[in-house]
Every structure is written in structure tokens, then in C-alpha cells.
């Protein structure tokens, strides 16, 4: 993103890289975003929940499975993402398996 452009992000909370080191993920008040070009451009990730707005607070890629990522939100708790599909796990207290 070049200077002078309005950022689509509000209050960035999390930044993570996928297990293969190819994709960056950014969590913000305005949702989850991904970049496949080192952060030069970003696109919003649709998490497929019933919530129209998700405040993404944490992102944790699974180091054993490059297809799996956990996303912590205020509104939907912890989401487990497998490629483009997402499972709503609710609020996790302790480890999520």
C-alpha cells in the first residue's frame, strides 16, 4: 500500500504468516486481511460466519498443517479456518483441538 492511500485497516491487532511462509495475515477492527505479495497489496478474507463485522484480535497458524489457522475475534470467539471454510468454535477456554 502506498502512502497517501486510506488504509482499509483500523487498529491493527495481529500479524501472522502462514506455515509455508507465503501469505501474510493481518487482523484488525475491520476484519481479517491477507497478502500474497509481501504486504504490498491486501484483500479482505471472508470468514463465513453469521456476523457481519468481526474484530480480529489474534491469528495463529497451525505449524503442523499449513491449511489450518485459528482466528480470535470479539464477536464470534475462536474460529478455525481450513482454506476458505471456517468453523465457529465459540469462545475457547484453554486449548482448542
Secondary structure, DSSP 8 states (H G I E B T S, - for coil): --TTS--S-SS--EEEE-TTS--EEEEETTEEEEESSTTSS-EEE---SS-S---EEEEEE-TT-TTEEEEEETTTEEEEEETTEEEE-BS--S---
